[in-house]
């Protein structure tokens, strides 16, 4: 299973990936807007949007890439590891 995390803190990328690994998810994390965001999202099982630390352009790009798929979308205003853990618990 795979998860794409959009937003969050740059220093927490490794912790986000390790937490997802605990729940048997392979994670891709995008904290800054790059062209790779448009090409690398693919079709994940879950998309997490940390809305406090992400630009509107990144959210629009990420949501447009998964519009016609069965991807679950979880939004959190907080980008803490505890918030991500709660999302992973809910979707596991």
N, C-alpha and C positions, 0 to 999 in steps of 0.2 A: 504494500500500500504506500501511497505517496502523499506528501503534504507540501504545499507551497506557502511560505510565510512572506507577506509583503509588509514592509515597515519594520519597526523595532529599532533597537540600539545596535550600533555596529560592534560594540564590545561584547554583546551577548550572543553573537551568531553561533559560536561553538556550543554554548549552553542550550540554545534552541535546538540545534541538531542532535545533541546528546539526549535531550528529553524526548524528542520524537523517536529516537532509536530505542528508548526504553519501551515505547508503545508499539514497536515494530513498524514504524513509518520511516520512509526515506524522505528526507527534507531538503528542499531548496529554499534558500533565504535570500531575499532581495531587500536591502535596506536603503539603497540609493537607486535612482532612476538611471538605467542604462539601456542601450539597444538590446542587450541580451535578455532583458525582461520580456520583451515582445516575442522573442524567438524561443526562449527556454522554458516557458511555463508548461507547455504540453497539456496533458489531461490528468491532473491530479485527482485523488479521491476527496481531498479536503483542501480548502484555501482559507488561510487565516489572514485577516486584515487588521493590523494594529493601527487604528484610525487616528490616534493622537500624534504619531510620529511618521506620518506618510503624507505625501502630497496628493492633491486631487487627481493630478495627471496619472500618477502611479495606480491609484484605485481604478480609474476609468480604463486604463490599459489592461490591468489584470482582469477586471470583470468582463471586458469585451473579448478576451481570449478564451474564456470558459463559458460564454453565454449559451451555447447550444449543447452543453454537456451535462452530465449528471453529477457534477462536482458540488459538494456541500460547501457553503460559505459561512464562516464564523467571523464575527466582528467583535473587537475588543478595544475599548478606549485606552486601556492600560497595556503596556508592552512588557509587563513583568513575566518572570518565569512562572509565577503562581497563576497568572491569568492564562498562560499557555497550557499549564498543567490541567486547569479546569476545563479548557476546551478539548484537550486530548481525552480526558476522562469522559466527557459528554459524547464524543464521537467514536469512542472505542467500543 
